[in-house]
Amino acid sequence: MKTNKIFGLERNVFYTGLTSFFTDTSAKMVYSIMPVFLLSIGASRTSISLIEGIAESTASLIKAISGFWSDKVGKNKPFMIIGYGITAIVTPFYAAVINPFHVLILRFVERIGKGLRTAPRDSLISASIVDNHAGKNFGFHKAMDNSGAIAGPFLAFVLLCFIPFNYGNIFIFATIPAILGVITIIFFIKDAHADNTATKSKLSLKQLPRKYWLFLIVIVVFSLGNSTDALLLVKTSETGIKSSYIPLIYMIFNLVSVLFAIPMGRLSDKIGREKMIISGFLIYSVVYFFFGRYNNIHVFILLFILYGFYSALTDSSQKAMISDIVGKDLKGTGFGLYHAALGISLLPASLVAGILYDKINSSAPFYFGAVMALLATILLMIFAIGFNKKQPAT
């Protein structure tokens, strides 16, 4: 395939980033107001956590299936078109919601779309990289993704503050960038899957190296304490801040993440993925501890800044590490299982966090998250020592 570059990036990487920008603008317009919207229609904190946990976890099974399936058929683009298309179709229906159960159904369907597209998308990015700069390329994608996560909450804030729009109209407005994301895939992205015709019938999970499975264990342990961000927004809303400012607070997290995503991705190419992820886990633990300790908007603003830095350190580094570990014939499968592990862990994580929030106090779920992050840090440090001893990969 042609290797004409845009801003020093492969065309597929650039346009995949642009697709994520449009789609995340739409998704974060919805997500940044969803917790307060759910509270306004009678949802409890446990219900909010359960909705997110069920939607993410159930749909995450599809991430593993779609990743393996894309490896078998040698195609990524069709999964991306269908997955992003589902998001564009579902988004305006939030405007018709009258109770939390309706949100659960729509979130479940929308997450099916995310499940279909995520692993094939990451596989396409990995297959499109012609140099040894996985950290930089995944960092760019993370930056574009979070740029949309900045634009989305900001647009929601503007509409809530300066235009007489209600939540329903914001959901309808959010459909426009989602449609632009699908158009970008159709006209500008080309498939770049590994040519594995000879091995398609022989693909097996046994081919994934031991290092991959050990890393996945670490991710699951961390994710069990990484409940939905909706609870961060709920706790922020309890400081007395106006509801219209909640999207703006969430934007701070994404702004910091996008500013540091590419530099941190490049740094991971130089000093190693494990060091970046360990640093990120430690910052996460500190952030969650202080979310539990305080209930002050000024403290929370600082914590959202640190939370964005954690995201920049870990997200692209984790994907780059998967790209490094997994062979070219199993990229989709490797990314699919990784995303599935993240999503499936979110159900117990969010359910436990919601129950702790409602039944004990608002600090308990954040202390729990801080402890789990520390445990994951210790495990990754132990595994990293074994990795660096150059043990056999299988």
TORBALUM-407898 format. One record per atom (N, C-alpha, C): x, y, z; residue in one letter. Coordinates in steps of 0.05 Angstrom, whole numbers, padded with zeros to 5 digits, always signed. Layout:
<nodes>
XYZa;...
</nodes>
This chain:
<nodes>
+00017-00024+00000m;+00000+00000+00000m;+00017+00025+00000m;+00007+00047-00008k;+00022+00072-00009k;+00029+00081+00019k;+00052+00095+00021t;+00061+00103+00047t;+00063+00134+00048t;+00048+00148+00032n;+00047+00177+00033n;+00039+00185+00061n;+00054+00204+00073k;+00049+00211+00100k;+00035+00239+00103k;+00021+00242+00125i;+00009+00268+00132i;+00019+00276+00159i;+00033+00299+00160f;+00046+00308+00185f;+00064+00287+00196f;+00078+00273+00179g;+00097+00252+00188g;+00085+00226+00197g;+00059+00223+00193l;+00044+00199+00201l;+00033+00185+00177l;+00031+00158+00179e;+00018+00143+00157e;-00011+00153+00154e;-00020+00152+00129r;-00047+00163+00124r;-00069+00149+00140r;-00067+00123+00143n;-00086+00108+00159n;-00086+00117+00188n;-00062+00122+00199v;-00060+00131+00227v;-00073+00158+00230v;-00067+00176+00211f;-00078+00203+00212f;-00109+00203+00211f;-00120+00189+00191y;-00149+00189+00187y;-00163+00173+00208y;-00151+00152+00219t;-00163+00138+00242t;-00164+00157+00266t;-00143+00173+00269g;-00144+00193+00291g;-00166+00213+00286g;-00170+00222+00261l;-00191+00241+00255l;-00218+00229+00261l;-00222+00203+00253t;-00247+00190+00259t;-00252+00189+00289t;-00232+00183+00305s;-00236+00182+00334s;-00241+00210+00345s;-00230+00230+00333f;-00235+00258+00342f;-00265+00264+00339f;-00276+00259+00315f;-00304+00265+00310f;-00322+00248+00329f;-00316+00222+00331t;-00333+00205+00347t;-00332+00211+00376t;-00307+00218+00386d;-00305+00224+00414d;-00317+00251+00421d;-00317+00269+00402t;-00331+00295+00406t;-00360+00289+00412t;-00372+00271+00395s;-00400+00264+00399s;-00404+00249+00426s;-00387+00228+00430a;-00391+00211+00454a;-00387+00227+00480a;-00367+00245+00481k;-00362+00260+00505k;-00382+00283+00509k;-00395+00293+00489m;-00417+00311+00493m;-00439+00297+00509m;-00444+00271+00501v;-00464+00255+00515v;-00454+00248+00543v;-00430+00237+00545y;-00420+00226+00570y;-00416+00247+00591y;-00408+00271+00583s;-00402+00292+00603s;-00427+00302+00618s;-00450+00298+00605i;-00475+00307+00618i;-00492+00283+00628i;-00484+00259+00621m;-00500+00235+00627m;-00504+00231+00657m;-00483+00233+00674p;-00488+00229+00702p;-00509+00248+00714p;-00507+00274+00708v;-00527+00293+00719v;-00554+00289+00706v;-00554+00281+00681f;-00579+00275+00667f;-00593+00251+00680f;-00578+00230+00687l;-00589+00207+00700l;-00599+00214+00728l;-00584+00230+00742l;-00594+00238+00769l;-00620+00254+00766l;-00623+00270+00744s;-00647+00286+00741s;-00672+00269+00735s;-00668+00244+00725i;-00691+00227+00719i;-00694+00205+00739i;-00680+00208+00763g;-00685+00190+00785g;-00666+00167+00789g;-00643+00167+00776a;-00624+00145+00779a;-00608+00149+00805a;-00601+00126+00818s;-00583+00127+00841s;-00554+00125+00832s;-00535+00128+00851r;-00507+00125+00844r;-00501+00096+00836r;-00513+00078+00850t;-00509+00050+00843t;-00520+00044+00815t;-00544+00056+00808s;-00555+00052+00782s;-00537+00063+00760s;-00526+00086+00765i;-00508+00098+00745i;-00484+00080+00740i;-00472+00070+00762s;-00449+00052+00760s;-00457+00026+00746s;-00481+00015+00752l;-00490-00010+00740l;-00495-00007+00710l;-00507+00016+00702i;-00512+00021+00674i;-00485+00020+00658i;-00465+00035+00669e;-00440+00036+00655e;-00426+00008+00655e;-00427-00005+00678g;-00414-00031+00680g;-00426-00052+00662g;-00453-00054+00661i;-00466-00074+00644i;-00460-00068+00614i;-00463-00042+00607a;-00459-00035+00579a;-00431-00041+00570a;-00411-00033+00586e;-00383-00036+00578e;-00375-00066+00579e;-00383-00080+00599s;-00374-00107+00603s;-00386-00126+00582s;-00412-00124+00578t;-00425-00142+00559t;-00414-00137+00531t;-00412-00112+00524a;-00403-00105+00497a;-00373-00112+00493a;-00358-00113+00516s;-00330-00119+00514s;-00325-00148+00504s;-00343-00166+00508l;-00340-00192+00497l;-00338-00191+00467l;-00352-00172+00455i;-00351-00168+00426i;-00324-00159+00417i;-00310-00144+00434k;-00283-00134+00427k;-00264-00158+00421k;-00266-00178+00438a;-00249-00202+00434a;-00257-00216+00409a;-00283-00219+00405i;-00293-00234+00381i;-00286-00219+00356i;-00291-00192+00356s;-00285-00177+00331s;-00256-00176+00325s;-00239-00175+00346g;-00210-00176+00341g;-00201-00202+00328g;-00210-00224+00339f;-00204-00251+00328f;-00216-00254+00300f;-00240-00245+00297w;-00254-00247+00271w;-00240-00231+00250w;-00231-00207+00257s;-00216-00190+00237s;-00190-00203+00229s;-00177-00217+00248d;-00153-00232+00241d;-00159-00255+00221d;-00181-00268+00226k;-00189-00291+00209k;-00195-00282+00180k;-00210-00260+00177v;-00218-00252+00150v;-00198-00233+00138v;-00180-00222+00153g;-00159-00205+00142g;-00170-00177+00135g;-00191-00168+00149k;-00203-00142+00143k;-00208-00127+00170k;-00204-00101+00170n;-00210-00084+00193n;-00231-00063+00187n;-00230-00052+00163k;-00248-00029+00156k;-00277-00036+00159k;-00288-00059+00150p;-00316-00064+00153p;-00326-00063+00182p;-00309-00073+00201f;-00316-00073+00229f;-00317-00044+00239f;-00299-00027+00229m;-00299+00001+00237m;-00323+00016+00227m;-00331+00011+00202i;-00354+00024+00191i;-00380+00017+00207i;-00383-00009+00212i;-00407-00017+00227i;-00406-00007+00255i;-00383-00009+00268g;-00381-00001+00296g;-00386+00029+00300g;-00372+00045+00284y;-00376+00074+00286y;-00404+00082+00277y;-00415+00067+00257g;-00441+00073+00247g;-00463+00069+00269g;-00460+00048+00285i;-00479+00043+00306i;-00480+00067+00326i;-00457+00077+00333t;-00456+00101+00350t;-00471+00124+00338t;-00467+00129+00313a;-00481+00151+00300a;-00511+00148+00299a;-00520+00123+00296i;-00548+00117+00295i;-00562+00120+00323i;-00548+00110+00343v;-00559+00109+00370v;-00561+00136+00383v;-00541+00153+00379t;-00538+00178+00394t;-00563+00195+00396t;-00578+00201+00374p;-00601+00219+00376p;-00624+00207+00392p;-00624+00180+00396f;-00646+00168+00411f;-00645+00174+00441f;-00622+00183+00451y;-00620+00192+00479y;-00640+00214+00485y;-00647+00230+00464a;-00666+00252+00468a;-00694+00243+00476a;-00700+00217+00470a;-00727+00207+00476a;-00728+00192+00503a;-00706+00192+00518v;-00704+00177+00543v;-00722+00189+00564v;-00737+00173+00580i;-00752+00183+00602i;-00747+00168+00628i;-00730+00147+00627n;-00722+00134+00652n;-00695+00120+00649n;-00682+00113+00671p;-00655+00102+00669p;-00653+00076+00653p;-00674+00060+00652f;-00673+00035+00637f;-00670+00040+00607f;-00682+00061+00597h;-00678+00068+00569h;-00648+00075+00563h;-00636+00088+00582v;-00607+00094+00579v;-00591+00069+00578v;-00597+00050+00595l;-00583+00024+00596l;-00585+00011+00569l;-00608+00010+00557i;-00612-00003+00531i;-00595+00011+00509i;-00596+00037+00509l;-00581+00053+00488l;-00551+00051+00493l;-00543+00052+00518r;-00514+00049+00523r;-00504+00021+00515r;-00520+00001+00520f;-00513-00026+00513f;-00509-00029+00483f;-00528-00018+00467v;-00527-00020+00438v;-00503-00004+00428v;-00499+00020+00439e;-00477+00037+00430e;-00450+00024+00436e;-00448+00011+00459r;-00423-00003+00466r;-00418-00028+00449r;-00439-00039+00438i;-00435-00061+00419i;-00420-00050+00395i;-00428-00026+00386g;-00413-00013+00365g;-00384-00009+00372g;-00379+00000+00396k;-00351+00004+00404k;-00336-00022+00405k;-00351-00043+00414g;-00338-00069+00415g;-00330-00080+00388g;-00346-00074+00368l;-00340-00083+00341l;-00316-00068+00329l;-00313-00043+00335r;-00293-00027+00321r;-00266-00025+00335r;-00265-00028+00361t;-00241-00020+00376t;-00217-00037+00369t;-00219-00063+00372a;-00196-00080+00367a;-00187-00079+00337a;-00206-00081+00318p;-00197-00078+00290p;-00185-00051+00284p;-00194-00030+00297r;-00182-00003+00293r;-00153-00003+00303r;-00148-00013+00328d;-00121-00014+00338d;-00103-00032+00322d;-00115-00054+00311s;-00100-00072+00294s;-00092-00058+00268s;-00110-00042+00257l;-00105-00027+00233l;-00082-00007+00237l;-00083+00007+00260i;-00062+00026+00266i;-00035+00012+00268i;-00035-00011+00283s;-00010-00026+00286s;+00001-00036+00259s;-00017-00046+00242a;-00009-00056+00216a;+00000-00034+00197a;-00008-00009+00202s;-00001+00013+00185s;+00026+00026+00192s;+00037+00019+00215i;+00062+00030+00224i;+00085+00016+00209i;+00101+00032+00195v;+00123+00021+00179v;+00150+00024+00193v;+00151+00039+00215d;+00176+00042+00230d;+00173+00030+00258d;+00190+00036+00276n;+00189+00024+00303n;+00179+00045+00323n;+00159+00060+00315h;+00149+00082+00332h;+00120+00078+00340h;+00115+00054+00352a;+00087+00048+00360a;+00078+00068+00381a;+00095+00075+00400g;+00087+00094+00421g;+00079+00121+00409g;+00094+00131+00390k;+00087+00157+00377k;+00060+00155+00363k;+00056+00134+00348n;+00032+00131+00332n;+00007+00127+00349n;+00009+00110+00369f;-00014+00106+00387f;-00017+00131+00405f;+00005+00145+00410g;+00002+00171+00424g;-00013+00191+00408g;-00008+00192+00382f;-00023+00210+00364f;-00053+00203+00365f;-00059+00177+00362h;-00087+00169+00363h;-00100+00177+00389h;-00086+00173+00411k;-00096+00181+00437k;-00101+00211+00439k;-00082+00226+00427a;-00085+00255+00427a;-00109+00264+00412a;-00114+00252+00389m;-00137+00259+00372m;-00163+00250+00387m;-00162+00227+00399d;-00185+00217+00414d;-00192+00236+00436d;-00172+00245+00451n;-00177+00263+00473n;-00182+00292+00464n;-00174+00299+00440s;-00181+00325+00429s;-00211+00326+00426s;-00223+00304+00416g;-00252+00303+00414g;-00264+00303+00442g;-00250+00291+00461a;-00261+00291+00489a;-00259+00319+00501a;-00243+00337+00489i;-00243+00365+00498i;-00265+00380+00485i;-00267+00376+00458a;-00287+00391+00443a;-00315+00384+00452a;-00320+00358+00457g;-00347+00349+00465g;-00358+00362+00490g;-00343+00360+00513p;-00353+00373+00537p;-00354+00403+00535p;-00336+00415+00519f;-00337+00444+00516f;-00362+00452+00501f;-00369+00438+00480l;-00393+00444+00465l;-00418+00440+00483l;-00418+00419+00499a;-00440+00414+00518a;-00443+00437+00537a;-00420+00447+00547f;-00420+00470+00566f;-00431+00495+00553f;-00422+00500+00528v;-00432+00524+00514v;-00462+00522+00510v;-00471+00499+00501l;-00500+00496+00496l;-00517+00499+00521l;-00506+00489+00544l;-00521+00490+00569l;-00521+00519+00580l;-00499+00533+00576c;-00496+00560+00588c;-00507+00583+00571c;-00503+00582+00545f;-00508+00605+00529f;-00531+00602+00509f;-00541+00578+00505i;-00563+00574+00486i;-00585+00559+00501i;-00610+00566+00498p;-00631+00553+00513p;-00637+00525+00503p;-00617+00508+00505f;-00619+00480+00497f;-00624+00463+00522f;-00639+00442+00520n;-00641+00422+00542n;-00624+00398+00535n;-00623+00379+00553y;-00606+00355+00549y;-00613+00341+00522y;-00639+00339+00516g;-00647+00325+00492g;-00636+00337+00467g;-00635+00363+00465n;-00624+00377+00441n;-00594+00373+00439n;-00581+00371+00462i;-00552+00365+00461i;-00547+00338+00449i;-00563+00318+00457f;-00560+00291+00446f;-00563+00292+00415f;-00582+00307+00405i;-00587+00309+00376i;-00563+00323+00363i;-00554+00344+00375f;-00531+00359+00364f;-00506+00341+00362f;-00503+00323+00382a;-00480+00305+00383a;-00479+00285+00360a;-00501+00282+00347t;-00502+00263+00324t;-00485+00272+00301t;-00482+00298+00297i;-00468+00309+00273i;-00439+00300+00272i;-00423+00304+00293p;-00395+00294+00291p;-00393+00264+00288p;-00412+00249+00300a;-00411+00220+00297a;-00414+00211+00268a;-00431+00225+00253i;-00435+00219+00225i;-00410+00226+00209i;-00397+00248+00216l;-00372+00256+00203l;-00350+00235+00207l;-00350+00222+00230g;-00330+00201+00235g;-00334+00178+00216g;-00359+00170+00211v;-00365+00147+00193v;-00357+00155+00164v;-00362+00179+00156i;-00355+00188+00129i;-00325+00187+00125i;-00310+00195+00146t;-00280+00194+00144t;-00270+00166+00139t;-00282+00146+00153i;-00273+00118+00149i;-00279+00109+00120i;-00303+00115+00111i;-00311+00105+00084i;-00294+00116+00062i;-00286+00141+00063f;-00273+00154+00041f;-00243+00157+00043f;-00232+00154+00067f;-00203+00160+00070f;-00186+00138+00082f;-00198+00117+00093i;-00183+00096+00106i;-00183+00071+00088i;-00159+00059+00086k;-00156+00034+00071k;-00148+00012+00090k;-00157-00013+00084d;-00149-00035+00101d;-00119-00039+00100d;-00107-00046+00123a;-00079-00050+00125a;-00073-00074+00144a;-00088-00095+00140h;-00085-00119+00157h;-00061-00135+00148h;-00049-00149+00167a;-00027-00167+00160a;-00036-00188+00140a;-00018-00194+00121d;-00024-00215+00101d;-00019-00242+00114d;-00039-00254+00125n;-00035-00280+00139n;-00053-00302+00127n;-00055-00302+00101t;-00072-00321+00087t;-00064-00350+00094t;-00039-00355+00096a;-00030-00382+00101a;-00035-00391+00129a;-00040-00373+00148t;-00043-00381+00176t;-00071-00376+00187t;-00089-00365+00170k;-00116-00358+00180k;-00129-00382+00194k;-00127-00406+00182s;-00140-00429+00193s;-00126-00440+00218s;-00103-00430+00224k;-00087-00440+00246k;-00086-00421+00270k;-00100-00399+00269l;-00099-00380+00291l;-00109-00392+00317l;-00094-00388+00338s;-00100-00400+00364s;-00091-00382+00386s;-00106-00381+00409l;-00097-00365+00432l;-00071-00375+00443l;-00064-00400+00438k;-00039-00411+00448k;-00015-00397+00435k;-00020-00384+00413q;+00002-00370+00399q;+00010-00343+00413q;-00008-00334+00430l;-00002-00309+00445l;+00020-00315+00466l;+00041-00299+00467p;+00064-00304+00485p;+00056-00302+00515p;+00072-00314+00531r;+00068-00314+00560r;+00069-00286+00571r;+00086-00269+00560k;+00088-00241+00570k;+00061-00227+00566k;+00047-00233+00545y;+00021-00221+00540y;+00002-00228+00562y;+00000-00253+00569w;-00019-00262+00590w;-00012-00250+00617w;+00013-00248+00623l;+00021-00236+00649l;+00013-00207+00650l;+00017-00193+00628f;+00010-00165+00626f;-00021-00162+00629f;-00036-00180+00617l;-00065-00179+00619l;-00074-00183+00648l;-00060-00199+00663i;-00067-00203+00692i;-00064-00176+00706i;-00043-00162+00701v;-00039-00136+00713v;-00061-00116+00706v;-00069-00116+00681i;-00090-00098+00672i;-00117-00104+00686i;-00123-00130+00689v;-00148-00138+00702v;-00148-00129+00731v;-00126-00133+00745v;-00124-00125+00774v;-00128-00095+00776v;-00115-00080+00759f;-00118-00050+00760f;-00147-00042+00754f;-00158-00055+00733s;-00185-00048+00724s;-00206-00054+00745s;-00202-00073+00762l;-00222-00079+00783l;-00225-00056+00802l;-00206-00038+00803g;-00209-00014+00820g;-00213+00011+00804g;-00216+00008+00777n;-00219+00031+00759n;-00248+00032+00750n;-00265+00042+00768s;-00293+00044+00762s;-00299+00066+00743s;-00324+00068+00734t;-00332+00088+00714t;-00325+00117+00723t;-00316+00133+00704d;-00310+00161+00709d;-00335+00177+00717d;-00359+00165+00712a;-00384+00178+00719a;-00385+00184+00749a;-00372+00167+00766l;-00372+00172+00794l;-00355+00195+00802l;-00333+00200+00786l;-00317+00224+00791l;-00334+00249+00786l;-00350+00248+00765l;-00367+00271+00758l;-00390+00274+00779l;-00400+00252+00789v;-00421+00253+00809v;-00410+00266+00834v;-00386+00257+00843k;-00374+00269+00867k;-00368+00298+00863k;-00359+00305+00839t;-00354+00334+00833t;-00379+00350+00835t;-00401+00339+00826s;-00427+00354+00827s;-00436+00359+00855s;-00426+00342+00874e;-00434+00345+00902e;-00419+00366+00917e;-00400+00379+00904t;-00386+00401+00916t;-00402+00427+00916t;-00424+00427+00901g;-00441+00451+00899g;-00437+00466+00874g;-00420+00456+00856i;-00415+00469+00830i;-00440+00467+00813i;-00445+00487+00796k;-00468+00486+00778k;-00466+00463+00758k;-00488+00450+00752s;-00488+00427+00734s;-00477+00434+00707s;-00481+00458+00698s;-00471+00466+00671s;-00441+00467+00670s;-00427+00468+00693y;-00398+00469+00693y;-00386+00441+00695y;-00401+00420+00699i;-00391+00393+00701i;-00376+00385+00675i;-00388+00390+00651p;-00373+00383+00626p;-00346+00398+00624p;-00345+00423+00635l;-00320+00438+00633l;-00299+00426+00651l;-00307+00416+00674i;-00288+00403+00692i;-00277+00378+00679i;-00295+00362+00667y;-00286+00338+00653y;-00268+00344+00630y;-00272+00367+00617m;-00255+00375+00595m;-00226+00379+00604m;-00222+00388+00629i;-00195+00393+00640i;-00179+00367+00638i;-00191+00345+00647f;-00178+00319+00646f;-00169+00312+00618f;-00187+00316+00599n;-00180+00309+00571n;-00160+00328+00559n;-00161+00353+00566l;-00142+00373+00556l;-00113+00365+00564l;-00109+00358+00589v;-00083+00350+00598v;-00074+00325+00584v;-00092+00306+00581s;-00086+00281+00568s;-00077+00285+00539s;-00090+00302+00525v;-00083+00307+00497v;-00057+00322+00494v;-00051+00339+00513l;-00026+00354+00512l;-00001+00336+00516l;-00005+00316+00532f;+00018+00298+00539f;+00018+00271+00524f;-00003+00265+00509a;-00006+00238+00497a;+00017+00232+00478a;+00023+00250+00459i;+00044+00245+00440i;+00072+00245+00453i;+00078+00266+00470p;+00104+00265+00483p;+00109+00240+00500p;+00088+00232+00514m;+00091+00208+00531m;+00093+00182+00514m;+00079+00182+00491g;+00082+00160+00473g;+00110+00157+00462g;+00122+00180+00454r;+00149+00181+00444r;+00169+00172+00466r;+00164+00182+00491l;+00181+00175+00513l;+00180+00145+00519l;+00157+00132+00515s;+00155+00103+00519s;+00171+00088+00499s;+00174+00100+00474d;+00191+00087+00454d;+00220+00087+00463d;+00227+00106+00479k;+00255+00109+00487k;+00262+00095+00513k;+00245+00097+00533i;+00252+00086+00560i;+00238+00061+00567i;+00218+00053+00551g;+00204+00028+00556g;+00176+00032+00566g;+00158+00014+00559r;+00130+00017+00566r;+00124+00013+00596r;+00138-00007+00608e;+00132-00013+00636e;+00136+00011+00654e;+00158+00026+00650k;+00163+00049+00667k;+00141+00070+00666k;+00130+00074+00642m;+00109+00093+00638m;+00083+00084+00652m;+00077+00058+00649i;+00052+00048+00660i;+00054+00048+00690i;+00077+00040+00701i;+00080+00040+00730i;+00077+00068+00742i;+00089+00088+00728s;+00086+00116+00737s;+00057+00124+00736s;+00043+00117+00715g;+00015+00124+00712g;-00003+00111+00734g;+00002+00086+00740f;-00013+00072+00761f;-00009+00086+00788f;+00015+00094+00794l;+00021+00108+00819l;+00006+00135+00821l;+00006+00150+00799i;-00009+00175+00798i;-00039+00170+00802i;-00049+00149+00789y;-00077+00142+00792y;-00084+00137+00821y;-00067+00122+00835s;-00071+00115+00863s;-00073+00141+00880s;-00055+00159+00875v;-00055+00185+00890v;-00080+00200+00884v;-00088+00202+00859v;-00112+00217+00851v;-00137+00205+00865v;-00140+00179+00864y;-00164+00167+00876y;-00164+00170+00906y;-00140+00168+00919f;-00139+00172+00948f;-00149+00200+00955f;-00140+00220+00941f;-00149+00248+00948f;-00177+00254+00940f;-00188+00240+00919f;-00216+00242+00913f;-00232+00231+00937f;-00222+00211+00950g;-00236+00200+00974g;-00232+00218+00998g;-00209+00231+01000r;-00202+00246+01024r;-00216+00273+01025r;-00220+00286+01002y;-00231+00313+01001y;-00257+00315+00987y;-00271+00338+00990n;-00296+00344+00976n;-00296+00373+00969n;-00275+00382+00955n;-00270+00410+00950n;-00265+00414+00920n;-00279+00432+00907i;-00277+00435+00878i;-00249+00444+00870i;-00235+00460+00886h;-00208+00469+00879h;-00189+00445+00879h;-00192+00428+00899v;-00175+00404+00900v;-00181+00386+00876v;-00207+00383+00870f;-00215+00365+00848f;-00205+00375+00821f;-00204+00401+00817i;-00193+00411+00792i;-00164+00402+00789i;-00148+00404+00810l;-00120+00395+00810l;-00119+00365+00805l;-00137+00350+00817l;-00138+00321+00814l;-00145+00313+00785l;-00163+00328+00772f;-00170+00322+00745f;-00146+00327+00726f;-00130+00347+00733i;-00105+00352+00718i;-00086+00328+00720i;-00082+00318+00745l;-00065+00295+00749l;-00077+00270+00736l;-00103+00268+00736y;-00117+00245+00724y;-00112+00245+00694y;-00111+00268+00681g;-00105+00270+00653g;-00076+00262+00647g;-00058+00268+00666f;-00030+00260+00662f;-00027+00230+00665f;-00042+00218+00683y;-00043+00188+00685y;-00052+00176+00659y;-00073+00187+00647s;-00083+00177+00622s;-00063+00178+00600s;-00048+00200+00598a;-00028+00203+00578a;-00005+00183+00581a;+00002+00178+00606l;+00024+00159+00612l;+00017+00130+00605l;-00008+00123+00610t;-00015+00094+00608t;-00029+00085+00583t;-00048+00100+00572d;-00065+00090+00551d;-00049+00083+00526d;-00034+00101+00515s;-00018+00095+00491s;+00004+00075+00497s;+00016+00076+00521s;+00037+00058+00528s;+00027+00029+00530s;+00003+00025+00540q;-00008-00002+00542q;-00014-00013+00514q;-00025+00003+00496k;-00030-00006+00469k;-00004-00012+00454k;+00015+00006+00458a;+00041+00002+00445a;+00055-00023+00455a;+00051-00029+00481m;+00062-00054+00492m;+00049-00078+00480m;+00023-00078+00476i;+00009-00100+00463i;+00020-00103+00435i;+00024-00081+00421s;+00034-00081+00393s;+00062-00094+00393s;+00079-00087+00413d;+00106-00098+00414d;+00106-00128+00420d;+00087-00137+00437i;+00088-00165+00446i;+00076-00184+00426i;+00054-00177+00414v;+00038-00195+00398v;+00048-00196+00369v;+00049-00220+00358g;+00058-00224+00330g;+00038-00212+00311g;+00047-00206+00286k;+00031-00191+00267k;+00005-00206+00259k;+00005-00233+00261d;-00018-00248+00253d;-00041-00248+00274d;-00034-00239+00298l;-00054-00239+00320l;-00058-00212+00332l;-00053-00191+00317k;-00057-00164+00328k;-00086-00159+00337k;-00105-00166+00320g;-00133-00161+00326g;-00141-00177+00351g;-00133-00202+00352t;-00139-00219+00375t;-00127-00208+00400t;-00102-00200+00399g;-00089-00189+00422g;-00102-00164+00433g;-00108-00145+00415f;-00122-00120+00423f;-00150-00126+00432f;-00163-00146+00419g;-00190-00152+00427g;-00192-00163+00455g;-00174-00181+00463l;-00174-00192+00490l;-00166-00171+00510l;-00148-00153+00503y;-00140-00131+00520y;-00164-00113+00526y;-00178-00104+00505h;-00201-00087+00510h;-00224-00102+00524h;-00227-00128+00519a;-00247-00143+00532a;-00241-00145+00562a;-00216-00149+00569a;-00208-00150+00597a;-00214-00124+00611a;-00209-00102+00598l;-00215-00075+00609l;-00245-00073+00614l;-00260-00079+00594g;-00289-00075+00596g;-00303-00094+00615g;-00295-00120+00614i;-00308-00139+00632i;-00302-00133+00661i;-00278-00123+00666s;-00271-00116+00694s;-00287-00092+00704s;-00297-00076+00685l;-00312-00052+00693l;-00338-00058+00706l;-00350-00081+00700l;-00376-00088+00713l;-00373-00092+00743l;-00356-00111+00752p;-00352-00113+00781p;-00340-00088+00794p;-00322-00075+00779a;-00310-00050+00790a;-00331-00029+00795a;-00348-00024+00775s;-00368-00003+00777s;-00390-00011+00797s;-00398-00037+00798l;-00418-00045+00816l;-00409-00043+00845l;-00384-00052+00850v;-00373-00049+00877v;-00371-00020+00885v;-00361-00003+00866a;-00358+00025+00872a;-00385+00039+00878a;-00405+00032+00862g;-00431+00044+00866g;-00443+00036+00893g;-00440+00010+00901i;-00451+00001+00926i;-00436+00014+00949i;-00409+00016+00947l;-00393+00029+00968l;-00402+00059+00971l;-00407+00071+00948y;-00416+00100+00948y;-00442+00103+00963y;-00462+00086+00956d;-00489+00089+00967d;-00492+00077+00995d;-00478+00055+01001k;-00482+00041+01026k;-00462+00049+01048k;-00439+00058+01041i;-00419+00065+01061i;-00416+00096+01061i;-00400+00106+01042n;-00398+00136+01040n;-00385+00142+01013n;-00383+00167+01006s;-00373+00176+00980s;-00343+00172+00978s;-00329+00167+01000s;-00300+00164+00999s;-00291+00135+00993s;-00308+00116+01002a;-00300+00087+01001a;-00292+00077+00974a;-00307+00083+00952p;-00299+00072+00926p;-00273+00083+00916p;-00266+00107+00924f;-00240+00118+00915f;-00217+00107+00930f;-00220+00102+00956y;-00199+00088+00971y;-00195+00060+00960y;-00216+00047+00953f;-00214+00020+00941f;-00198+00021+00915f;-00204+00040+00898g;-00190+00043+00872g;-00161+00049+00877g;-00154+00065+00897a;-00126+00071+00903a;-00111+00046+00911a;-00123+00029+00927v;-00110+00005+00936v;-00105-00015+00913v;-00125-00018+00896m;-00122-00036+00873m;-00101-00026+00853m;-00098+00000+00850a;-00078+00011+00833a;-00050+00005+00844a;-00047+00007+00870l;-00021+00001+00883l;-00014-00029+00879l;-00034-00046+00882l;-00030-00075+00878l;-00021-00081+00850l;-00034-00068+00830a;-00027-00072+00802a;+00001-00062+00797a;+00009-00040+00810t;+00036-00029+00807t;+00057-00049+00816t;+00052-00061+00839i;+00071-00081+00850i;+00073-00105+00832i;+00050-00114+00822l;+00051-00137+00803l;+00066-00131+00778l;+00062-00107+00767l;+00076-00100+00742l;+00106-00097+00747l;+00114-00087+00770m;+00142-00085+00776m;+00154-00113+00778m;+00140-00132+00790i;+00150-00159+00792i;+00152-00172+00764i;+00131-00169+00748f;+00131-00180+00721f;+00153-00167+00704f;+00157-00141+00707a;+00177-00126+00691a;+00205-00137+00696a;+00210-00145+00721i;+00236-00157+00728i;+00240-00183+00712i;+00218-00199+00711g;+00219-00223+00695g;+00222-00218+00666g;+00208-00197+00655f;+00209-00190+00627f;+00238-00183+00620f;+00251-00167+00637n;+00277-00157+00631n;+00299-00178+00632n;+00292-00201+00644k;+00311-00223+00645k;+00310-00239+00619k;+00293-00229+00600k;+00291-00242+00573k;+00284-00271+00575k;+00262-00277+00591q;+00252-00304+00592q;+00240-00311+00565q;+00237-00337+00559p;+00225-00345+00534p;+00197-00333+00532p;+00189-00325+00508a;+00163-00312+00504a;+00140-00330+00507a;+00143-00356+00504t;+00121-00375+00505t;+00126-00396+00526t;
</nodes>
